[in-house]
Amino acid sequence: RKHDIDKGIEELAVNIKAHGLLQPITVCQKSDTKEYVLLVGQRRLLAFVELNKKYPGEGWDKIPVNVVDCPD
């Protein structure tokens, strides 16, 4: 399954670079810790990481994030 996700990362990263848009990922914070669990947006997060590797120092240092309550 990871291979399928990795396959489109380069294309997604180029698309983000071209349009300057990135939909937010959704995370929840573990109880009373500074750790977060990724709920939605694995491909976007991987593309963001790839984008920062491919185009370092070009201002791609932030990703929009929605923080929600963790499901039970």
Predicted model as a PDB file, atoms N, CA, C, CB and O in Angstrom, pLDDT in the B-factor column:
MODEL        1                                                                  
ATOM      1  N   ARG A   1       0.828  -1.204   0.000  1.00 47.00           N  
ATOM      2  CA  ARG A   1       0.000   0.000   0.000  1.00 47.00           C  
ATOM      3  C   ARG A   1       0.866   1.259   0.000  1.00 47.00           C  
ATOM      4  CB  ARG A   1      -0.939   0.003   1.215  1.00 47.00           C  
ATOM      5  O   ARG A   1       0.533   2.232  -0.676  1.00 47.00           O  
ATOM      6  N   LYS A   2       1.968   1.254   0.745  1.00 51.00           N  
ATOM      7  CA  LYS A   2       2.847   2.413   0.792  1.00 51.00           C  
ATOM      8  C   LYS A   2       3.365   2.761  -0.602  1.00 51.00           C  
ATOM      9  CB  LYS A   2       4.016   2.156   1.745  1.00 51.00           C  
ATOM     10  O   LYS A   2       3.516   3.935  -0.937  1.00 51.00           O  
ATOM     11  N   HIS A   3       3.636   1.744  -1.407  1.00 51.00           N  
ATOM     12  CA  HIS A   3       4.120   1.990  -2.762  1.00 51.00           C  
ATOM     13  C   HIS A   3       3.108   2.813  -3.563  1.00 51.00           C  
ATOM     14  CB  HIS A   3       4.407   0.659  -3.476  1.00 51.00           C  
ATOM     15  O   HIS A   3       3.500   3.712  -4.307  1.00 51.00           O  
ATOM     16  N   ASP A   4       1.825   2.519  -3.422  1.00 58.00           N  
ATOM     17  CA  ASP A   4       0.787   3.268  -4.131  1.00 58.00           C  
ATOM     18  C   ASP A   4       0.790   4.731  -3.712  1.00 58.00           C  
ATOM     19  CB  ASP A   4      -0.592   2.650  -3.875  1.00 58.00           C  
ATOM     20  O   ASP A   4       0.612   5.614  -4.550  1.00 58.00           O  
ATOM     21  N   ILE A   5       0.990   4.996  -2.433  1.00 53.00           N  
ATOM     22  CA  ILE A   5       1.032   6.369  -1.925  1.00 53.00           C  
ATOM     23  C   ILE A   5       2.262   7.079  -2.484  1.00 53.00           C  
ATOM     24  CB  ILE A   5       1.049   6.387  -0.368  1.00 53.00           C  
ATOM     25  O   ILE A   5       2.157   8.215  -2.948  1.00 53.00           O  
ATOM     26  N   ASP A   6       3.413   6.435  -2.446  1.00 59.00           N  
ATOM     27  CA  ASP A   6       4.647   7.054  -2.912  1.00 59.00           C  
ATOM     28  C   ASP A   6       4.619   7.360  -4.408  1.00 59.00           C  
ATOM     29  CB  ASP A   6       5.819   6.157  -2.597  1.00 59.00           C  
ATOM     30  O   ASP A   6       5.257   8.311  -4.858  1.00 59.00           O  
ATOM     31  N   LYS A   7       3.888   6.566  -5.172  1.00 62.00           N  
ATOM     32  CA  LYS A   7       3.870   6.698  -6.626  1.00 62.00           C  
ATOM     33  C   LYS A   7       3.452   8.096  -7.080  1.00 62.00           C  
ATOM     34  CB  LYS A   7       2.936   5.669  -7.225  1.00 62.00           C  
ATOM     35  O   LYS A   7       4.028   8.625  -8.031  1.00 62.00           O  
ATOM     36  N   GLY A   8       2.467   8.703  -6.425  1.00 70.00           N  
ATOM     37  CA  GLY A   8       1.968  10.001  -6.853  1.00 70.00           C  
ATOM     38  C   GLY A   8       2.539  11.186  -6.109  1.00 70.00           C  
ATOM     39  O   GLY A   8       2.134  12.319  -6.367  1.00 70.00           O  
ATOM     40  N   ILE A   9       3.460  10.967  -5.199  1.00 67.00           N  
ATOM     41  CA  ILE A   9       3.978  12.056  -4.366  1.00 67.00           C  
ATOM     42  C   ILE A   9       4.695  13.105  -5.202  1.00 67.00           C  
ATOM     43  CB  ILE A   9       4.924  11.507  -3.302  1.00 67.00           C  
ATOM     44  O   ILE A   9       4.477  14.301  -5.009  1.00 67.00           O  
ATOM     45  N   GLU A  10       5.533  12.683  -6.114  1.00 71.00           N  
ATOM     46  CA  GLU A  10       6.276  13.647  -6.930  1.00 71.00           C  
ATOM     47  C   GLU A  10       5.321  14.527  -7.729  1.00 71.00           C  
ATOM     48  CB  GLU A  10       7.245  12.918  -7.878  1.00 71.00           C  
ATOM     49  O   GLU A  10       5.490  15.745  -7.784  1.00 71.00           O  
ATOM     50  N   GLU A  11       4.324  13.912  -8.345  1.00 76.00           N  
ATOM     51  CA  GLU A  11       3.339  14.682  -9.118  1.00 76.00           C  
ATOM     52  C   GLU A  11       2.569  15.638  -8.210  1.00 76.00           C  
ATOM     53  CB  GLU A  11       2.359  13.735  -9.844  1.00 76.00           C  
ATOM     54  O   GLU A  11       2.342  16.792  -8.575  1.00 76.00           O  
ATOM     55  N   LEU A  12       2.171  15.170  -7.047  1.00 73.00           N  
ATOM     56  CA  LEU A  12       1.445  16.011  -6.107  1.00 73.00           C  
ATOM     57  C   LEU A  12       2.318  17.164  -5.620  1.00 73.00           C  
ATOM     58  CB  LEU A  12       0.952  15.182  -4.920  1.00 73.00           C  
ATOM     59  O   LEU A  12       1.839  18.291  -5.503  1.00 73.00           O  
ATOM     60  N   ALA A  13       3.583  16.900  -5.335  1.00 72.00           N  
ATOM     61  CA  ALA A  13       4.500  17.944  -4.881  1.00 72.00           C  
ATOM     62  C   ALA A  13       4.682  19.008  -5.959  1.00 72.00           C  
ATOM     63  CB  ALA A  13       5.859  17.339  -4.498  1.00 72.00           C  
ATOM     64  O   ALA A  13       4.691  20.201  -5.654  1.00 72.00           O  
ATOM     65  N   VAL A  14       4.826  18.594  -7.199  1.00 74.00           N  
ATOM     66  CA  VAL A  14       4.979  19.546  -8.301  1.00 74.00           C  
ATOM     67  C   VAL A  14       3.713  20.387  -8.435  1.00 74.00           C  
ATOM     68  CB  VAL A  14       5.286  18.806  -9.633  1.00 74.00           C  
ATOM     69  O   VAL A  14       3.787  21.593  -8.670  1.00 74.00           O  
ATOM     70  N   ASN A  15       2.556  19.754  -8.287  1.00 76.00           N  
ATOM     71  CA  ASN A  15       1.282  20.454  -8.369  1.00 76.00           C  
ATOM     72  C   ASN A  15       1.164  21.508  -7.256  1.00 76.00           C  
ATOM     73  CB  ASN A  15       0.118  19.451  -8.283  1.00 76.00           C  
ATOM     74  O   ASN A  15       0.725  22.631  -7.503  1.00 76.00           O  
ATOM     75  N   ILE A  16       1.552  21.141  -6.049  1.00 73.00           N  
ATOM     76  CA  ILE A  16       1.518  22.082  -4.930  1.00 73.00           C  
ATOM     77  C   ILE A  16       2.449  23.246  -5.210  1.00 73.00           C  
ATOM     78  CB  ILE A  16       1.908  21.386  -3.608  1.00 73.00           C  
ATOM     79  O   ILE A  16       2.090  24.398  -4.968  1.00 73.00           O  
ATOM     80  N   LYS A  17       3.635  22.962  -5.714  1.00 70.00           N  
ATOM     81  CA  LYS A  17       4.609  24.002  -6.036  1.00 70.00           C  
ATOM     82  C   LYS A  17       4.050  24.949  -7.094  1.00 70.00           C  
ATOM     83  CB  LYS A  17       5.927  23.374  -6.523  1.00 70.00           C  
ATOM     84  O   LYS A  17       4.201  26.166  -6.980  1.00 70.00           O  
ATOM     85  N   ALA A  18       3.416  24.406  -8.104  1.00 77.00           N  
ATOM     86  CA  ALA A  18       2.901  25.214  -9.209  1.00 77.00           C  
ATOM     87  C   ALA A  18       1.749  26.112  -8.785  1.00 77.00           C  
ATOM     88  CB  ALA A  18       2.453  24.317 -10.340  1.00 77.00           C  
ATOM     89  O   ALA A  18       1.669  27.259  -9.224  1.00 77.00           O  
ATOM     90  N   HIS A  19       0.872  25.619  -7.951  1.00 72.00           N  
ATOM     91  CA  HIS A  19      -0.327  26.370  -7.594  1.00 72.00           C  
ATOM     92  C   HIS A  19      -0.232  27.079  -6.254  1.00 72.00           C  
ATOM     93  CB  HIS A  19      -1.499  25.457  -7.578  1.00 72.00           C  
ATOM     94  O   HIS A  19      -1.037  27.964  -5.966  1.00 72.00           O  
ATOM     95  N   GLY A  20       0.738  26.704  -5.433  1.00 63.00           N  
ATOM     96  CA  GLY A  20       0.897  27.342  -4.135  1.00 63.00           C  
ATOM     97  C   GLY A  20      -0.238  27.056  -3.181  1.00 63.00           C  
ATOM     98  O   GLY A  20      -0.481  27.834  -2.258  1.00 63.00           O  
ATOM     99  N   LEU A  21      -0.938  25.956  -3.385  1.00 64.00           N  
ATOM    100  CA  LEU A  21      -2.080  25.615  -2.556  1.00 64.00           C  
ATOM    101  C   LEU A  21      -1.860  24.265  -1.901  1.00 64.00           C  
ATOM    102  CB  LEU A  21      -3.370  25.610  -3.381  1.00 64.00           C  
ATOM    103  O   LEU A  21      -1.280  23.360  -2.501  1.00 64.00           O  
ATOM    104  N   LEU A  22      -2.318  24.135  -0.692  1.00 71.00           N  
ATOM    105  CA  LEU A  22      -2.238  22.857  -0.005  1.00 71.00           C  
ATOM    106  C   LEU A  22      -3.412  22.759   0.959  1.00 71.00           C  
ATOM    107  CB  LEU A  22      -0.878  22.698   0.744  1.00 71.00           C  
ATOM    108  O   LEU A  22      -3.543  23.576   1.870  1.00 71.00           O  
ATOM    109  N   GLN A  23      -4.253  21.774   0.760  1.00 81.00           N  
ATOM    110  CA  GLN A  23      -5.376  21.564   1.667  1.00 81.00           C  
ATOM    111  C   GLN A  23      -4.822  21.156   3.034  1.00 81.00           C  
ATOM    112  CB  GLN A  23      -6.361  20.477   1.109  1.00 81.00           C  
ATOM    113  O   GLN A  23      -3.783  20.499   3.108  1.00 81.00           O  
ATOM    114  N   PRO A  24      -5.500  21.535   4.105  1.00 86.00           N  
ATOM    115  CA  PRO A  24      -4.985  21.188   5.436  1.00 86.00           C  
ATOM    116  C   PRO A  24      -5.040  19.687   5.711  1.00 86.00           C  
ATOM    117  CB  PRO A  24      -5.772  21.928   6.504  1.00 86.00           C  
ATOM    118  O   PRO A  24      -5.876  18.959   5.175  1.00 86.00           O  
ATOM    119  N   ILE A  25      -4.122  19.258   6.560  1.00 90.00           N  
ATOM    120  CA  ILE A  25      -4.197  17.907   7.096  1.00 90.00           C  
ATOM    121  C   ILE A  25      -4.999  18.001   8.393  1.00 90.00           C  
ATOM    122  CB  ILE A  25      -2.756  17.282   7.334  1.00 90.00           C  
ATOM    123  O   ILE A  25      -5.156  19.089   8.946  1.00 90.00           O  
ATOM    124  N   THR A  26      -5.498  16.884   8.872  1.00 93.00           N  
ATOM    125  CA  THR A  26      -6.262  16.863  10.117  1.00 93.00           C  
ATOM    126  C   THR A  26      -5.556  15.963  11.103  1.00 93.00           C  
ATOM    127  CB  THR A  26      -7.719  16.387   9.882  1.00 93.00           C  
ATOM    128  O   THR A  26      -5.238  14.813  10.801  1.00 93.00           O  
ATOM    129  N   VAL A  27      -5.312  16.500  12.290  1.00 93.00           N  
ATOM    130  CA  VAL A  27      -4.637  15.754  13.351  1.00 93.00           C  
ATOM    131  C   VAL A  27      -5.425  15.890  14.645  1.00 93.00           C  
ATOM    132  CB  VAL A  27      -3.181  16.253  13.543  1.00 93.00           C  
ATOM    133  O   VAL A  27      -6.267  16.776  14.787  1.00 93.00           O  
ATOM    134  N   CYS A  28      -5.138  15.000  15.578  1.00 92.00           N  
ATOM    135  CA  CYS A  28      -5.667  15.159  16.934  1.00 92.00           C  
ATOM    136  C   CYS A  28      -4.490  15.029  17.893  1.00 92.00           C  
ATOM    137  CB  CYS A  28      -6.794  14.094  17.254  1.00 92.00           C  
ATOM    138  O   CYS A  28      -3.527  14.307  17.635  1.00 92.00           O  
ATOM    139  N   GLN A  29      -4.594  15.748  19.002  1.00 87.00           N  
ATOM    140  CA  GLN A  29      -3.512  15.731  19.982  1.00 87.00           C  
ATOM    141  C   GLN A  29      -3.783  14.661  21.022  1.00 87.00           C  
ATOM    142  CB  GLN A  29      -3.351  17.111  20.654  1.00 87.00           C  
ATOM    143  O   GLN A  29      -4.877  14.572  21.579  1.00 87.00           O  
ATOM    144  N   LYS A  30      -2.758  13.847  21.273  1.00 82.00           N  
ATOM    145  CA  LYS A  30      -2.881  12.837  22.322  1.00 82.00           C  
ATOM    146  C   LYS A  30      -3.075  13.545  23.654  1.00 82.00           C  
ATOM    147  CB  LYS A  30      -1.630  11.904  22.362  1.00 82.00           C  
ATOM    148  O   LYS A  30      -2.583  14.656  23.852  1.00 82.00           O  
ATOM    149  N   SER A  31      -3.779  12.911  24.551  1.00 77.00           N  
ATOM    150  CA  SER A  31      -4.122  13.547  25.825  1.00 77.00           C  
ATOM    151  C   SER A  31      -2.887  13.997  26.588  1.00 77.00           C  
ATOM    152  CB  SER A  31      -4.933  12.596  26.684  1.00 77.00           C  
ATOM    153  O   SER A  31      -1.993  13.205  26.884  1.00 77.00           O  
ATOM    154  N   ASP A  32      -2.860  15.273  26.894  1.00 76.00           N  
ATOM    155  CA  ASP A  32      -1.821  15.909  27.717  1.00 76.00           C  
ATOM    156  C   ASP A  32      -0.387  15.653  27.249  1.00 76.00           C  
ATOM    157  CB  ASP A  32      -1.955  15.438  29.123  1.00 76.00           C  
ATOM    158  O   ASP A  32       0.526  15.594  28.073  1.00 76.00           O  
ATOM    159  N   THR A  33      -0.179  15.501  25.953  1.00 79.00           N  
ATOM    160  CA  THR A  33       1.177  15.381  25.412  1.00 79.00           C  
ATOM    161  C   THR A  33       1.300  16.344  24.242  1.00 79.00           C  
ATOM    162  CB  THR A  33       1.495  13.906  24.969  1.00 79.00           C  
ATOM    163  O   THR A  33       0.320  16.962  23.825  1.00 79.00           O  
ATOM    164  N   LYS A  34       2.494  16.460  23.727  1.00 81.00           N  
ATOM    165  CA  LYS A  34       2.707  17.308  22.567  1.00 81.00           C  
ATOM    166  C   LYS A  34       2.749  16.484  21.286  1.00 81.00           C  
ATOM    167  CB  LYS A  34       3.995  18.104  22.724  1.00 81.00           C  
ATOM    168  O   LYS A  34       3.170  16.977  20.239  1.00 81.00           O  
ATOM    169  N   GLU A  35       2.315  15.236  21.370  1.00 86.00           N  
ATOM    170  CA  GLU A  35       2.293  14.357  20.213  1.00 86.00           C  
ATOM    171  C   GLU A  35       0.940  14.438  19.525  1.00 86.00           C  
ATOM    172  CB  GLU A  35       2.604  12.911  20.622  1.00 86.00           C  
ATOM    173  O   GLU A  35      -0.098  14.572  20.171  1.00 86.00           O  
ATOM    174  N   TYR A  36       0.974  14.353  18.192  1.00 88.00           N  
ATOM    175  CA  TYR A  36      -0.242  14.413  17.399  1.00 88.00           C  
ATOM    176  C   TYR A  36      -0.380  13.145  16.577  1.00 88.00           C  
ATOM    177  CB  TYR A  36      -0.243  15.652  16.490  1.00 88.00           C  
ATOM    178  O   TYR A  36       0.614  12.523  16.203  1.00 88.00           O  
ATOM    179  N   VAL A  37      -1.615  12.769  16.299  1.00 91.00           N  
ATOM    180  CA  VAL A  37      -1.924  11.613  15.471  1.00 91.00           C  
ATOM    181  C   VAL A  37      -2.531  12.141  14.173  1.00 91.00           C  
ATOM    182  CB  VAL A  37      -2.902  10.613  16.207  1.00 91.00           C  
ATOM    183  O   VAL A  37      -3.482  12.921  14.200  1.00 91.00           O  
ATOM    184  N   LEU A  38      -1.983  11.718  13.046  1.00 92.00           N  
ATOM    185  CA  LEU A  38      -2.494  12.129  11.748  1.00 92.00           C  
ATOM    186  C   LEU A  38      -3.770  11.353  11.445  1.00 92.00           C  
ATOM    187  CB  LEU A  38      -1.434  11.908  10.638  1.00 92.00           C  
ATOM    188  O   LEU A  38      -3.762  10.122  11.423  1.00 92.00           O  
ATOM    189  N   LEU A  39      -4.863  12.070  11.211  1.00 93.00           N  
ATOM    190  CA  LEU A  39      -6.141  11.427  10.911  1.00 93.00           C  
ATOM    191  C   LEU A  39      -6.465  11.472   9.420  1.00 93.00           C  
ATOM    192  CB  LEU A  39      -7.260  12.091  11.701  1.00 93.00           C  
ATOM    193  O   LEU A  39      -6.919  10.478   8.854  1.00 93.00           O  
ATOM    194  N   VAL A  40      -6.235  12.608   8.787  1.00 91.00           N  
ATOM    195  CA  VAL A  40      -6.571  12.794   7.376  1.00 91.00           C  
ATOM    196  C   VAL A  40      -5.439  13.568   6.707  1.00 91.00           C  
ATOM    197  CB  VAL A  40      -7.939  13.542   7.211  1.00 91.00           C  
ATOM    198  O   VAL A  40      -4.979  14.581   7.234  1.00 91.00           O  
ATOM    199  N   GLY A  41      -4.996  13.096   5.559  1.00 89.00           N  
ATOM    200  CA  GLY A  41      -4.027  13.854   4.783  1.00 89.00           C  
ATOM    201  C   GLY A  41      -2.649  13.234   4.678  1.00 89.00           C  
ATOM    202  O   GLY A  41      -1.658  13.953   4.546  1.00 89.00           O  
ATOM    203  N   GLN A  42      -2.566  11.915   4.733  1.00 88.00           N  
ATOM    204  CA  GLN A  42      -1.259  11.258   4.664  1.00 88.00           C  
ATOM    205  C   GLN A  42      -0.531  11.597   3.363  1.00 88.00           C  
ATOM    206  CB  GLN A  42      -1.421   9.739   4.792  1.00 88.00           C  
ATOM    207  O   GLN A  42       0.658  11.914   3.383  1.00 88.00           O  
ATOM    208  N   ARG A  43      -1.237  11.533   2.238  1.00 83.00           N  
ATOM    209  CA  ARG A  43      -0.593  11.861   0.950  1.00 83.00           C  
ATOM    210  C   ARG A  43      -0.142  13.314   0.916  1.00 83.00           C  
ATOM    211  CB  ARG A  43      -1.555  11.587  -0.221  1.00 83.00           C  
ATOM    212  O   ARG A  43       0.939  13.617   0.412  1.00 83.00           O  
ATOM    213  N   ARG A  44      -0.967  14.217   1.450  1.00 82.00           N  
ATOM    214  CA  ARG A  44      -0.592  15.636   1.457  1.00 82.00           C  
ATOM    215  C   ARG A  44       0.636  15.863   2.323  1.00 82.00           C  
ATOM    216  CB  ARG A  44      -1.759  16.503   1.958  1.00 82.00           C  
ATOM    217  O   ARG A  44       1.519  16.641   1.962  1.00 82.00           O  
ATOM    218  N   LEU A  45       0.698  15.183   3.473  1.00 86.00           N  
ATOM    219  CA  LEU A  45       1.861  15.325   4.344  1.00 86.00           C  
ATOM    220  C   LEU A  45       3.111  14.778   3.669  1.00 86.00           C  
ATOM    221  CB  LEU A  45       1.625  14.610   5.678  1.00 86.00           C  
ATOM    222  O   LEU A  45       4.170  15.402   3.729  1.00 86.00           O  
ATOM    223  N   LEU A  46       2.998  13.625   3.032  1.00 83.00           N  
ATOM    224  CA  LEU A  46       4.149  13.054   2.338  1.00 83.00           C  
ATOM    225  C   LEU A  46       4.586  13.955   1.182  1.00 83.00           C  
ATOM    226  CB  LEU A  46       3.818  11.643   1.818  1.00 83.00           C  
ATOM    227  O   LEU A  46       5.782  14.126   0.948  1.00 83.00           O  
ATOM    228  N   ALA A  47       3.625  14.528   0.463  1.00 80.00           N  
ATOM    229  CA  ALA A  47       3.957  15.441  -0.627  1.00 80.00           C  
ATOM    230  C   ALA A  47       4.642  16.688  -0.091  1.00 80.00           C  
ATOM    231  CB  ALA A  47       2.698  15.825  -1.412  1.00 80.00           C  
ATOM    232  O   ALA A  47       5.590  17.186  -0.700  1.00 80.00           O  
ATOM    233  N   PHE A  48       4.179  17.193   1.031  1.00 81.00           N  
ATOM    234  CA  PHE A  48       4.778  18.360   1.669  1.00 81.00           C  
ATOM    235  C   PHE A  48       6.229  18.077   2.037  1.00 81.00           C  
ATOM    236  CB  PHE A  48       3.979  18.765   2.920  1.00 81.00           C  
ATOM    237  O   PHE A  48       7.104  18.910   1.800  1.00 81.00           O  
ATOM    238  N   VAL A  49       6.488  16.911   2.612  1.00 83.00           N  
ATOM    239  CA  VAL A  49       7.856  16.517   2.976  1.00 83.00           C  
ATOM    240  C   VAL A  49       8.716  16.426   1.720  1.00 83.00           C  
ATOM    241  CB  VAL A  49       7.862  15.159   3.739  1.00 83.00           C  
ATOM    242  O   VAL A  49       9.847  16.912   1.697  1.00 83.00           O  
ATOM    243  N   GLU A  50       8.172  15.798   0.672  1.00 79.00           N  
ATOM    244  CA  GLU A  50       8.903  15.662  -0.587  1.00 79.00           C  
ATOM    245  C   GLU A  50       9.191  17.033  -1.198  1.00 79.00           C  
ATOM    246  CB  GLU A  50       8.108  14.795  -1.577  1.00 79.00           C  
ATOM    247  O   GLU A  50      10.280  17.272  -1.720  1.00 79.00           O  
ATOM    248  N   LEU A  51       8.224  17.913  -1.129  1.00 77.00           N  
ATOM    249  CA  LEU A  51       8.377  19.259  -1.672  1.00 77.00           C  
ATOM    250  C   LEU A  51       9.510  19.998  -0.974  1.00 77.00           C  
ATOM    251  CB  LEU A  51       7.071  20.044  -1.535  1.00 77.00           C  
ATOM    252  O   LEU A  51      10.303  20.682  -1.620  1.00 77.00           O  
ATOM    253  N   ASN A  52       9.583  19.860   0.341  1.00 79.00           N  
ATOM    254  CA  ASN A  52      10.654  20.520   1.087  1.00 79.00           C  
ATOM    255  C   ASN A  52      12.024  19.932   0.771  1.00 79.00           C  
ATOM    256  CB  ASN A  52      10.388  20.420   2.574  1.00 79.00           C  
ATOM    257  O   ASN A  52      13.026  20.645   0.812  1.00 79.00           O  
ATOM    258  N   LYS A  53      12.079  18.643   0.458  1.00 81.00           N  
ATOM    259  CA  LYS A  53      13.349  18.030   0.063  1.00 81.00           C  
ATOM    260  C   LYS A  53      13.783  18.524  -1.317  1.00 81.00           C  
ATOM    261  CB  LYS A  53      13.229  16.494   0.063  1.00 81.00           C  
ATOM    262  O   LYS A  53      14.950  18.848  -1.535  1.00 81.00           O  
ATOM    263  N   LYS A  54      12.828  18.577  -2.241  1.00 77.00           N  
ATOM    264  CA  LYS A  54      13.135  18.922  -3.618  1.00 77.00           C  
ATOM    265  C   LYS A  54      13.404  20.418  -3.807  1.00 77.00           C  
ATOM    266  CB  LYS A  54      12.002  18.491  -4.513  1.00 77.00           C  
ATOM    267  O   LYS A  54      14.247  20.801  -4.618  1.00 77.00           O  
ATOM    268  N   TYR A  55      12.688  21.257  -3.060  1.00 74.00           N  
ATOM    269  CA  TYR A  55      12.822  22.711  -3.185  1.00 74.00           C  
ATOM    270  C   TYR A  55      13.160  23.323  -1.826  1.00 74.00           C  
ATOM    271  CB  TYR A  55      11.518  23.335  -3.751  1.00 74.00           C  
ATOM    272  O   TYR A  55      12.353  24.075  -1.279  1.00 74.00           O  
ATOM    273  N   PRO A  56      14.331  23.021  -1.271  1.00 80.00           N  
ATOM    274  CA  PRO A  56      14.668  23.544   0.059  1.00 80.00           C  
ATOM    275  C   PRO A  56      14.827  25.065   0.035  1.00 80.00           C  
ATOM    276  CB  PRO A  56      15.959  22.891   0.577  1.00 80.00           C  
ATOM    277  O   PRO A  56      15.297  25.643  -0.945  1.00 80.00           O  
ATOM    278  N   GLY A  57      14.430  25.685   1.122  1.00 77.00           N  
ATOM    279  CA  GLY A  57      14.625  27.118   1.283  1.00 77.00           C  
ATOM    280  C   GLY A  57      13.727  27.991   0.428  1.00 77.00           C  
ATOM    281  O   GLY A  57      14.017  29.174   0.252  1.00 77.00           O  
ATOM    282  N   GLU A  58      12.650  27.449  -0.107  1.00 70.00           N  
ATOM    283  CA  GLU A  58      11.758  28.242  -0.944  1.00 70.00           C  
ATOM    284  C   GLU A  58      10.462  28.600  -0.231  1.00 70.00           C  
ATOM    285  CB  GLU A  58      11.449  27.496  -2.219  1.00 70.00           C  
ATOM    286  O   GLU A  58       9.458  28.897  -0.878  1.00 70.00           O  
ATOM    287  N   GLY A  59      10.477  28.573   1.092  1.00 65.00           N  
ATOM    288  CA  GLY A  59       9.319  29.004   1.849  1.00 65.00           C  
ATOM    289  C   GLY A  59       8.254  27.957   2.101  1.00 65.00           C  
ATOM    290  O   GLY A  59       7.197  28.269   2.649  1.00 65.00           O  
ATOM    291  N   TRP A  60       8.515  26.722   1.711  1.00 65.00           N  
ATOM    292  CA  TRP A  60       7.536  25.660   1.951  1.00 65.00           C  
ATOM    293  C   TRP A  60       7.789  25.044   3.322  1.00 65.00           C  
ATOM    294  CB  TRP A  60       7.606  24.573   0.837  1.00 65.00           C  
ATOM    295  O   TRP A  60       8.064  23.850   3.445  1.00 65.00           O  
ATOM    296  N   ASP A  61       7.689  25.878   4.339  1.00 66.00           N  
ATOM    297  CA  ASP A  61       8.015  25.398   5.677  1.00 66.00           C  
ATOM    298  C   ASP A  61       6.790  25.270   6.576  1.00 66.00           C  
ATOM    299  CB  ASP A  61       9.014  26.319   6.317  1.00 66.00           C  
ATOM    300  O   ASP A  61       6.927  24.953   7.757  1.00 66.00           O  
ATOM    301  N   LYS A  62       5.595  25.510   6.038  1.00 75.00           N  
ATOM    302  CA  LYS A  62       4.385  25.400   6.851  1.00 75.00           C  
ATOM    303  C   LYS A  62       3.325  24.646   6.076  1.00 75.00           C  
ATOM    304  CB  LYS A  62       3.864  26.793   7.268  1.00 75.00           C  
ATOM    305  O   LYS A  62       3.222  24.761   4.855  1.00 75.00           O  
ATOM    306  N   ILE A  63       2.545  23.878   6.801  1.00 81.00           N  
ATOM    307  CA  ILE A  63       1.426  23.149   6.212  1.00 81.00           C  
ATOM    308  C   ILE A  63       0.191  23.471   7.057  1.00 81.00           C  
ATOM    309  CB  ILE A  63       1.706  21.586   6.156  1.00 81.00           C  
ATOM    310  O   ILE A  63       0.261  23.418   8.285  1.00 81.00           O  
ATOM    311  N   PRO A  64      -0.937  23.804   6.424  1.00 85.00           N  
ATOM    312  CA  PRO A  64      -2.141  24.080   7.211  1.00 85.00           C  
ATOM    313  C   PRO A  64      -2.615  22.814   7.919  1.00 85.00           C  
ATOM    314  CB  PRO A  64      -3.262  24.642   6.311  1.00 85.00           C  
ATOM    315  O   PRO A  64      -2.610  21.722   7.350  1.00 85.00           O  
ATOM    316  N   VAL A  65      -3.021  22.986   9.161  1.00 88.00           N  
ATOM    317  CA  VAL A  65      -3.426  21.844   9.980  1.00 88.00           C  
ATOM    318  C   VAL A  65      -4.730  22.161  10.708  1.00 88.00           C  
ATOM    319  CB  VAL A  65      -2.315  21.474  10.994  1.00 88.00           C  
ATOM    320  O   VAL A  65      -4.877  23.227  11.306  1.00 88.00           O  
ATOM    321  N   ASN A  66      -5.666  21.228  10.650  1.00 91.00           N  
ATOM    322  CA  ASN A  66      -6.859  21.276  11.477  1.00 91.00           C  
ATOM    323  C   ASN A  66      -6.620  20.362  12.670  1.00 91.00           C  
ATOM    324  CB  ASN A  66      -8.141  20.854  10.674  1.00 91.00           C  
ATOM    325  O   ASN A  66      -6.299  19.186  12.492  1.00 91.00           O  
ATOM    326  N   VAL A  67      -6.770  20.883  13.878  1.00 90.00           N  
ATOM    327  CA  VAL A  67      -6.612  20.062  15.087  1.00 90.00           C  
ATOM    328  C   VAL A  67      -8.012  19.787  15.629  1.00 90.00           C  
ATOM    329  CB  VAL A  67      -5.699  20.781  16.175  1.00 90.00           C  
ATOM    330  O   VAL A  67      -8.779  20.708  15.908  1.00 90.00           O  
ATOM    331  N   VAL A  68      -8.323  18.527  15.769  1.00 90.00           N  
ATOM    332  CA  VAL A  68      -9.646  18.110  16.251  1.00 90.00           C  
ATOM    333  C   VAL A  68      -9.491  17.229  17.497  1.00 90.00           C  
ATOM    334  CB  VAL A  68     -10.426  17.345  15.133  1.00 90.00           C  
ATOM    335  O   VAL A  68      -8.393  16.775  17.819  1.00 90.00           O  
ATOM    336  N   ASP A  69     -10.605  16.998  18.185  1.00 85.00           N  
ATOM    337  CA  ASP A  69     -10.592  16.078  19.325  1.00 85.00           C  
ATOM    338  C   ASP A  69     -10.347  14.664  18.824  1.00 85.00           C  
ATOM    339  CB  ASP A  69     -11.925  16.154  20.125  1.00 85.00           C  
ATOM    340  O   ASP A  69     -10.891  14.265  17.794  1.00 85.00           O  
ATOM    341  N   CYS A  70      -9.532  13.906  19.545  1.00 83.00           N  
ATOM    342  CA  CYS A  70      -9.252  12.531  19.157  1.00 83.00           C  
ATOM    343  C   CYS A  70     -10.500  11.670  19.319  1.00 83.00           C  
ATOM    344  CB  CYS A  70      -8.093  11.961  19.990  1.00 83.00           C  
ATOM    345  O   CYS A  70     -11.215  11.780  20.314  1.00 83.00           O  
ATOM    346  N   PRO A  71     -10.755  10.811  18.334  1.00 76.00           N  
ATOM    347  CA  PRO A  71     -11.893   9.886  18.496  1.00 76.00           C  
ATOM    348  C   PRO A  71     -11.593   8.905  19.613  1.00 76.00           C  
ATOM    349  CB  PRO A  71     -12.192   9.121  17.173  1.00 76.00           C  
ATOM    350  O   PRO A  71     -10.435   8.616  19.915  1.00 76.00           O  
ATOM    351  N   ASP A  72     -12.640   8.408  20.211  1.00 65.00           N  
ATOM    352  CA  ASP A  72     -12.466   7.463  21.337  1.00 65.00           C  
ATOM    353  C   ASP A  72     -11.916   6.144  20.922  1.00 65.00           C  
ATOM    354  CB  ASP A  72     -13.759   7.237  22.032  1.00 65.00           C  
ATOM    355  O   ASP A  72     -11.722   5.264  21.761  1.00 65.00           O  
TER     356      ASP A  72                                                      
ENDMDL                                                                          
END                                                                             
